Amino acid sequence: MTDLELDPVIHVQARLRVVATLAGIPGGDRIAFTRLQNVLGMTAGNLSTHLRKLEDAGYVVVEKTFEGRSPVTYVALAAAGRRAFETYTASLEALLKGALE
């Protein structure tokens, strides 16, 4: 992929929203699936589908655990996902800058 190509995994609107939201969380931190779902206003099924695609690309880490007896799923942006998002935003800025010149 050249510098001016947009990553097709991230470029899908729903996945871009997920990655941008996760990028706003400090590295090493994570967010509960239900909290992410509420922040994004997505259904559980839709969010799960997009997270699976991002996880397959190595961009997010999904951890299923228990708190007491209740299952909880946490989501975090992987280092590769953070780099991919930085590259994506730089490419988008370059494309927009080129379009304005």
ChimeraX attribute file (.defattr): number of C-alpha atoms within 10 A of each C-alpha:
attribute: neighborCount
match mode: 1-to-1
recipient: residues
	/A:1	6
	/A:2	7
	/A:3	13
	/A:4	14
	/A:5	13
	/A:6	19
	/A:7	18
	/A:8	10
	/A:9	16
	/A:10	23
	/A:11	14
	/A:12	11
	/A:13	10
	/A:14	16
	/A:15	19
	/A:16	17
	/A:17	14
	/A:18	22
	/A:19	23
	/A:20	17
	/A:21	15
	/A:22	22
	/A:23	18
	/A:24	9
	/A:25	13
	/A:26	10
	/A:27	13
	/A:28	9
	/A:29	11
	/A:30	19
	/A:31	17
	/A:32	16
	/A:33	21
	/A:34	17
	/A:35	12
	/A:36	19
	/A:37	18
	/A:38	12
	/A:39	11
	/A:40	14
	/A:41	10
	/A:42	15
	/A:43	11
	/A:44	13
	/A:45	10
	/A:46	11
	/A:47	19
	/A:48	14
	/A:49	12
	/A:50	18
	/A:51	22
	/A:52	15
	/A:53	15
	/A:54	22
	/A:55	18
	/A:56	12
	/A:57	13
	/A:58	15
	/A:59	23
	/A:60	23
	/A:61	19
	/A:62	19
	/A:63	13
	/A:64	12
	/A:65	12
	/A:66	9
	/A:67	8
	/A:68	7
	/A:69	7
	/A:70	7
	/A:71	9
	/A:72	14
	/A:73	15
	/A:74	17
	/A:75	21
	/A:76	24
	/A:77	30
	/A:78	21
	/A:79	15
	/A:80	13
	/A:81	22
	/A:82	18
	/A:83	14
	/A:84	19
	/A:85	22
	/A:86	14
	/A:87	17
	/A:88	21
	/A:89	15
	/A:90	15
	/A:91	18
	/A:92	17
	/A:93	13
	/A:94	15
	/A:95	15
	/A:96	11
	/A:97	10
	/A:98	9
	/A:99	8
	/A:100	7
	/A:101	5
